[in-house]
Amino acid sequence: MELIISLIGAFTAISGLVISIYGIIHNRFESVHEFMRGFEDEDFIEAKKTVYNSENFETSNVHAAMVVNYFHHWGMLAKHHQLPMWVFDGATGVGLCRLHNKLNIYVEKRRKENNDVTYSDCFDWLYNKVDKRLTKKKIPH
């Protein structure tokens, strides 16, 4: 009888572990889906176009802020392993690096203006990780 109860307990524990792992994997793929869906948002498309086609941004520039905040948000999730880094192993990563480079001066102005060195820090973290990944894979960016 004790053996049967032990087996049921072990089976329950293993089932719980399998369901938990499935939930984690599912949540990460949901994050990927949300991340990619963000690229289809018309406002974000316009913001990226503005950033790609401009050189200097005032700190009041809404499009620059939108792009920075978007990648800061996803950088935070990637840093905490909620968004897998493989998402950035191609055109997405190349675009992220280009946008980060175009927005560097804007971010520094915002940090200084608001006396906030943490502004966009997860975007910076994400850029550094993606830059290393693309360089290691020999993907020009």
GROMACS elastic network, one bead per residue, 0.5 to 0.9 nm:
[ bonds ]
;  ai    aj funct       b0    kb
    1     4     6  0.52051   500
    1     5     6  0.64090   500
    1     6     6  0.86491   500
    2     5     6  0.51120   500
    2     6     6  0.60482   500
    2     7     6  0.85276   500
    3     6     6  0.50240   500
    3     7     6  0.60865   500
    3     8     6  0.85679   500
    4     7     6  0.50668   500
    4     8     6  0.61365   500
    4     9     6  0.85530   500
    5     8     6  0.50694   500
    5     9     6  0.61195   500
    5    10     6  0.85896   500
    6     9     6  0.50234   500
    6    10     6  0.61129   500
    6    11     6  0.85140   500
    7    10     6  0.50392   500
    7    11     6  0.60083   500
    7    12     6  0.84613   500
    8    11     6  0.50591   500
    8    12     6  0.60652   500
    8    13     6  0.86067   500
    9    12     6  0.50726   500
    9    13     6  0.61885   500
    9    14     6  0.86384   500
   10    13     6  0.50993   500
   10    14     6  0.61434   500
   10    15     6  0.84770   500
   11    14     6  0.51619   500
   11    15     6  0.60037   500
   11    16     6  0.85253   500
   12    15     6  0.50764   500
   12    16     6  0.61224   500
   12    17     6  0.86212   500
   13    16     6  0.51128   500
   13    17     6  0.62316   500
   13    18     6  0.87218   500
   14    17     6  0.50347   500
   14    18     6  0.61866   500
   14    19     6  0.85999   500
   15    18     6  0.51471   500
   15    19     6  0.61513   500
   15    20     6  0.85434   500
   16    19     6  0.51546   500
   16    20     6  0.60717   500
   16    21     6  0.86294   500
   17    20     6  0.50697   500
   17    21     6  0.61887   500
   17    22     6  0.85629   500
   18    21     6  0.52055   500
   18    22     6  0.61465   500
   18    23     6  0.85921   500
   19    22     6  0.50544   500
   19    23     6  0.61341   500
   19    24     6  0.87398   500
   20    23     6  0.50011   500
   20    24     6  0.63070   500
   20    25     6  0.87262   500
   21    24     6  0.51253   500
   21    25     6  0.62596   500
   21    26     6  0.84974   500
   22    25     6  0.51614   500
   22    26     6  0.59824   500
   22    27     6  0.85349   500
   23    26     6  0.50074   500
   23    27     6  0.60454   500
   23    28     6  0.85948   500
   24    27     6  0.51577   500
   24    28     6  0.62747   500
   24    29     6  0.87601   500
   24    82     6  0.85462   500
   25    28     6  0.51915   500
   25    29     6  0.63643   500
   25    30     6  0.86700   500
   26    29     6  0.51956   500
   26    30     6  0.61875   500
   26    31     6  0.86784   500
   27    31     6  0.62079   500
   27    32     6  0.87039   500
   27    82     6  0.74789   500
   27    83     6  0.88244   500
   28    32     6  0.63602   500
   28    33     6  0.86935   500
   28    81     6  0.81848   500
   28    82     6  0.54872   500
   28    83     6  0.56591   500
   28    84     6  0.68931   500
   29    33     6  0.61718   500
   29    34     6  0.86159   500
   29    82     6  0.89430   500
   29    83     6  0.78468   500
   29    84     6  0.84311   500
   30    34     6  0.61913   500
   30    35     6  0.85144   500
   30    83     6  0.88747   500
   31    34     6  0.50865   500
   31    35     6  0.60045   500
   31    36     6  0.85683   500
   31    74     6  0.89614   500
   31    77     6  0.85304   500
   31    82     6  0.68483   500
   31    83     6  0.57781   500
   31    84     6  0.85310   500
   32    35     6  0.50072   500
   32    36     6  0.61383   500
   32    37     6  0.84527   500
   32    82     6  0.89182   500
   32    83     6  0.62596   500
   32    84     6  0.75380   500
   32    87     6  0.71938   500
   33    36     6  0.52553   500
   33    37     6  0.60248   500
   33    38     6  0.86398   500
   34    38     6  0.62281   500
   35    38     6  0.53003   500
   35    39     6  0.71671   500
   35    74     6  0.74001   500
   35    83     6  0.84457   500
   35    87     6  0.89616   500
   36    39     6  0.54441   500
   36    40     6  0.73134   500
   36    87     6  0.89332   500
   37    40     6  0.53381   500
   37    41     6  0.70142   500
   38    41     6  0.53559   500
   38    42     6  0.89543   500
   38    44     6  0.72274   500
   38    45     6  0.89100   500
   38    70     6  0.84867   500
   39    42     6  0.82010   500
   39    44     6  0.65812   500
   39    45     6  0.66273   500
   40    43     6  0.87458   500
   40    44     6  0.74314   500
   40    45     6  0.68138   500
   41    44     6  0.52824   500
   41    45     6  0.61715   500
   41    46     6  0.87148   500
   42    45     6  0.50311   500
   42    46     6  0.62212   500
   42    47     6  0.85777   500
   43    46     6  0.51397   500
   43    47     6  0.61281   500
   43    48     6  0.86959   500
   43    63     6  0.85075   500
   43    66     6  0.87748   500
   44    48     6  0.61033   500
   44    49     6  0.84699   500
   44    63     6  0.79117   500
   44    66     6  0.71522   500
   44    67     6  0.71717   500
   44    70     6  0.86723   500
   45    48     6  0.52564   500
   45    49     6  0.61795   500
   45    50     6  0.86471   500
   46    49     6  0.50689   500
   46    50     6  0.61656   500
   46    51     6  0.86818   500
   46    63     6  0.76493   500
   47    50     6  0.51329   500
   47    51     6  0.62725   500
   47    52     6  0.86600   500
   47    62     6  0.79347   500
   47    64     6  0.67655   500
   47    65     6  0.87544   500
   47    66     6  0.67545   500
   47    67     6  0.65529   500
   48    51     6  0.50800   500
   48    52     6  0.60438   500
   48    53     6  0.85155   500
   48    63     6  0.72628   500
   48    64     6  0.79919   500
   48    66     6  0.86670   500
   48    67     6  0.65992   500
   48    99     6  0.78242   500
   49    52     6  0.51541   500
   49    53     6  0.61201   500
   49    54     6  0.85857   500
   49    63     6  0.89232   500
   50    53     6  0.52410   500
   50    54     6  0.60676   500
   50    63     6  0.67408   500
   50    64     6  0.79748   500
   51    54     6  0.52941   500
   51    55     6  0.75505   500
   51    56     6  0.88564   500
   51    57     6  0.83885   500
   51    63     6  0.70134   500
   51    64     6  0.62911   500
   51    67     6  0.81321   500
   51    99     6  0.71035   500
   51   102     6  0.71398   500
   51   103     6  0.77224   500
   52    55     6  0.80002   500
   52    98     6  0.81321   500
   52    99     6  0.69960   500
   52   102     6  0.74218   500
   54    57     6  0.75646   500
   54   102     6  0.82951   500
   55   102     6  0.69416   500
   55   103     6  0.86460   500
   56   102     6  0.82743   500
   56   103     6  0.83245   500
   56   105     6  0.78234   500
   56   106     6  0.74589   500
   57    60     6  0.79547   500
   57    61     6  0.61753   500
   57    64     6  0.70679   500
   57   103     6  0.78518   500
   57   105     6  0.79892   500
   57   106     6  0.58007   500
   58    61     6  0.54210   500
   58    64     6  0.86454   500
   58   106     6  0.68901   500
   58   109     6  0.82837   500
   58   110     6  0.89792   500
   59    62     6  0.83060   500
   59    64     6  0.81734   500
   59    65     6  0.79790   500
   59   106     6  0.63471   500
   59   107     6  0.81504   500
   59   109     6  0.66709   500
   59   110     6  0.58919   500
   59   113     6  0.82994   500
   60    64     6  0.84799   500
   60    65     6  0.79297   500
   61    64     6  0.55420   500
   61    65     6  0.63728   500
   61    66     6  0.87839   500
   62    65     6  0.51001   500
   62    66     6  0.61114   500
   62    67     6  0.87892   500
   63    66     6  0.50606   500
   63    67     6  0.63751   500
   63    68     6  0.86578   500
   64    67     6  0.53297   500
   64    68     6  0.61867   500
   64    69     6  0.85308   500
   64   103     6  0.71237   500
   64   106     6  0.76623   500
   64   107     6  0.89745   500
   65    68     6  0.51376   500
   65    69     6  0.59233   500
   65    70     6  0.83963   500
   65   106     6  0.87996   500
   65   107     6  0.87934   500
   66    69     6  0.52038   500
   66    70     6  0.60059   500
   66    71     6  0.87233   500
   67    70     6  0.51209   500
   67    71     6  0.63701   500
   67    72     6  0.84599   500
   67    99     6  0.79834   500
   67   103     6  0.88248   500
   68    71     6  0.54678   500
   68    72     6  0.59370   500
   68    73     6  0.85321   500
   68    99     6  0.86049   500
   68   100     6  0.79478   500
   68   103     6  0.76963   500
   68   107     6  0.80056   500
   68   120     6  0.65848   500
   68   123     6  0.69242   500
   69    73     6  0.59988   500
   69    74     6  0.86220   500
   69   120     6  0.70458   500
   69   123     6  0.79925   500
   70    73     6  0.53099   500
   70    74     6  0.64651   500
   70    75     6  0.85676   500
   70   123     6  0.85046   500
   71    74     6  0.50441   500
   71    75     6  0.57446   500
   71    76     6  0.83756   500
   71    96     6  0.78755   500
   71   100     6  0.89778   500
   71   120     6  0.82541   500
   71   122     6  0.76796   500
   71   123     6  0.53103   500
   71   124     6  0.89562   500
   71   126     6  0.78703   500
   72    76     6  0.61514   500
   72    77     6  0.87568   500
   72   119     6  0.86537   500
   72   120     6  0.54303   500
   72   121     6  0.69828   500
   72   124     6  0.77835   500
   72   125     6  0.86946   500
   72   126     6  0.79000   500
   73    76     6  0.52360   500
   73    77     6  0.65662   500
   73    78     6  0.88138   500
   73   120     6  0.87464   500
   73   122     6  0.72565   500
   73   123     6  0.75949   500
   74    77     6  0.50085   500
   74    78     6  0.60582   500
   74    79     6  0.84272   500
   74    82     6  0.88742   500
   74    83     6  0.72810   500
   74   122     6  0.79354   500
   74   123     6  0.77697   500
   74   126     6  0.81848   500
   75    79     6  0.59365   500
   75    80     6  0.85748   500
   75    83     6  0.83159   500
   75   121     6  0.85572   500
   75   123     6  0.53279   500
   75   124     6  0.80603   500
   75   125     6  0.67990   500
   75   127     6  0.82963   500
   76    79     6  0.51157   500
   76    80     6  0.64332   500
   76    81     6  0.87545   500
   76    82     6  0.85880   500
   76    83     6  0.88700   500
   76   121     6  0.87409   500
   76   122     6  0.52890   500
   76   123     6  0.77102   500
   76   125     6  0.84876   500
   76   126     6  0.80559   500
   77    80     6  0.52134   500
   77    81     6  0.62325   500
   77    83     6  0.55861   500
   77    84     6  0.88071   500
   77   122     6  0.88220   500
   78    82     6  0.54500   500
   78    84     6  0.61590   500
   78    85     6  0.66391   500
   78   122     6  0.88687   500
   78   126     6  0.74595   500
   79    82     6  0.75577   500
   79    83     6  0.79557   500
   79   122     6  0.76147   500
   79   125     6  0.78286   500
   79   126     6  0.75195   500
   80    83     6  0.78417   500
   81    84     6  0.63251   500
   81    85     6  0.83321   500
   83    86     6  0.87456   500
   83    87     6  0.78382   500
   84    87     6  0.61349   500
   84    88     6  0.84586   500
   85    88     6  0.58043   500
   85    89     6  0.73945   500
   85   126     6  0.89944   500
   85   129     6  0.84380   500
   85   130     6  0.77377   500
   85   133     6  0.88436   500
   86    89     6  0.51823   500
   86    90     6  0.84814   500
   87    90     6  0.76842   500
   87    92     6  0.71640   500
   87    93     6  0.76635   500
   88    91     6  0.72786   500
   88    92     6  0.51512   500
   88    94     6  0.77017   500
   88    96     6  0.81312   500
   88   130     6  0.65109   500
   88   133     6  0.84770   500
   88   134     6  0.84495   500
   89    92     6  0.70243   500
   89    93     6  0.57531   500
   89    94     6  0.81291   500
   89   130     6  0.76221   500
   89   133     6  0.71983   500
   89   134     6  0.66072   500
   89   137     6  0.84073   500
   89   139     6  0.85477   500
   90    93     6  0.54555   500
   90    94     6  0.63241   500
   90    95     6  0.86890   500
   90   134     6  0.78152   500
   90   139     6  0.76654   500
   91    95     6  0.59782   500
   91    96     6  0.84224   500
   92    95     6  0.51782   500
   92    96     6  0.61155   500
   92    97     6  0.87136   500
   93    97     6  0.62108   500
   93    98     6  0.86489   500
   93   127     6  0.83265   500
   93   130     6  0.61266   500
   93   131     6  0.78269   500
   93   133     6  0.89163   500
   93   134     6  0.74782   500
   93   141     6  0.82543   500
   94    97     6  0.52241   500
   94    98     6  0.63159   500
   94    99     6  0.86865   500
   94   130     6  0.83602   500
   94   131     6  0.83469   500
   94   134     6  0.78129   500
   94   139     6  0.81929   500
   94   140     6  0.76738   500
   94   141     6  0.51707   500
   95    98     6  0.51044   500
   95    99     6  0.60936   500
   95   100     6  0.84817   500
   95   141     6  0.80804   500
   96    99     6  0.51609   500
   96   100     6  0.60354   500
   96   101     6  0.85892   500
   96   126     6  0.88121   500
   96   127     6  0.70043   500
   96   130     6  0.82216   500
   97   100     6  0.50724   500
   97   101     6  0.61487   500
   97   102     6  0.86226   500
   97   127     6  0.60653   500
   97   128     6  0.87786   500
   97   130     6  0.75621   500
   97   131     6  0.68561   500
   97   141     6  0.68713   500
   98   101     6  0.52161   500
   98   102     6  0.62577   500
   98   103     6  0.86697   500
   98   141     6  0.72997   500
   99   102     6  0.50990   500
   99   103     6  0.61165   500
   99   104     6  0.86260   500
  100   103     6  0.51069   500
  100   104     6  0.60276   500
  100   123     6  0.77864   500
  100   124     6  0.77502   500
  100   127     6  0.69045   500
  101   104     6  0.53900   500
  101   105     6  0.83942   500
  102   105     6  0.75080   500
  102   106     6  0.82196   500
  103   106     6  0.51239   500
  103   107     6  0.61570   500
  103   108     6  0.86928   500
  104   107     6  0.52524   500
  104   108     6  0.63139   500
  104   109     6  0.87304   500
  105   108     6  0.51104   500
  105   109     6  0.61903   500
  105   110     6  0.86681   500
  106   109     6  0.51589   500
  106   110     6  0.62706   500
  106   111     6  0.86847   500
  107   110     6  0.50827   500
  107   111     6  0.61371   500
  107   112     6  0.86046   500
  107   119     6  0.73558   500
  107   120     6  0.70625   500
  108   111     6  0.50764   500
  108   112     6  0.61733   500
  108   113     6  0.84810   500
  108   117     6  0.84989   500
  108   119     6  0.87429   500
  109   112     6  0.51765   500
  109   113     6  0.58990   500
  109   114     6  0.84507   500
  110   113     6  0.50193   500
  110   114     6  0.59273   500
  110   115     6  0.79753   500
  110   116     6  0.78078   500
  110   117     6  0.89605   500
  110   119     6  0.74582   500
  111   114     6  0.53920   500
  111   115     6  0.54931   500
  111   117     6  0.53491   500
  111   118     6  0.74809   500
  111   119     6  0.59330   500
  111   120     6  0.86039   500
  112   116     6  0.67172   500
  112   117     6  0.75791   500
  113   116     6  0.79205   500
  114   117     6  0.85218   500
  114   119     6  0.87189   500
  116   119     6  0.57718   500
  117   120     6  0.83566   500
  117   121     6  0.77174   500
  118   121     6  0.51433   500
  118   122     6  0.83362   500
  119   122     6  0.83039   500
  119   123     6  0.88884   500
  120   123     6  0.51550   500
  120   124     6  0.64163   500
  120   125     6  0.87428   500
  121   125     6  0.61469   500
  121   126     6  0.85746   500
  122   126     6  0.59637   500
  122   127     6  0.83725   500
  123   126     6  0.50633   500
  123   127     6  0.60438   500
  123   128     6  0.86304   500
  124   127     6  0.50220   500
  124   128     6  0.62051   500
  124   129     6  0.86778   500
  125   128     6  0.52514   500
  125   129     6  0.63277   500
  125   130     6  0.86576   500
  126   129     6  0.51706   500
  126   130     6  0.60299   500
  126   131     6  0.83662   500
  127   130     6  0.51650   500
  127   131     6  0.58336   500
  127   132     6  0.85092   500
  128   131     6  0.51292   500
  128   132     6  0.62561   500
  128   133     6  0.86861   500
  129   132     6  0.52860   500
  129   133     6  0.62659   500
  129   134     6  0.87333   500
  130   134     6  0.60392   500
  130   135     6  0.83907   500
  131   134     6  0.52808   500
  131   135     6  0.60393   500
  131   136     6  0.85134   500
  131   141     6  0.79710   500
  132   135     6  0.51099   500
  132   136     6  0.60199   500
  132   137     6  0.85567   500
  133   136     6  0.51428   500
  133   137     6  0.61859   500
  133   138     6  0.85035   500
  133   139     6  0.86217   500
  134   137     6  0.50581   500
  134   138     6  0.59449   500
  134   139     6  0.50483   500
  134   140     6  0.72087   500
  134   141     6  0.73402   500
  135   139     6  0.60263   500
  135   140     6  0.73195   500
  135   141     6  0.81029   500
  136   139     6  0.77701   500
  137   140     6  0.89670   500
